[in-house]
Amino acid sequence: MNRPWEANPHTEFKRRIGQSPATLGVTKAGPECPDIWEMANGDVVVIGRDVTEAYRGRLPSGVSISPDERLVMIPRVTMTAAKREIPDA
């Protein structure tokens, strides 16, 4: 498959975008830690709940999920806490 962008599984974590899950109150220090991170190459990773199968049959028009992709849900507070650190362009 030849796509314009591919994930680089060898890049390293650079910095958290936003606040820690503990600070936001969305974890009890367990494995359920929704988070957003910038990678060393500038790409972004999101840690959240995999809801792919729950939404696969009801995606909006024009939205698709490739077999190697997952639909990940994070709490609104995680995204809004990261907003000021996400560039406009």
Buried (B, 14 or more C-beta within 10 A) or exposed (E): EEEEEEEEEEEEEBEBBBBEBEEBEBBEEEEEBBBBBBBEEEEEBBBBBEEBEEEEEEEEEEEEEEEEEEBBEBBEBBBEBBEEEEEEE
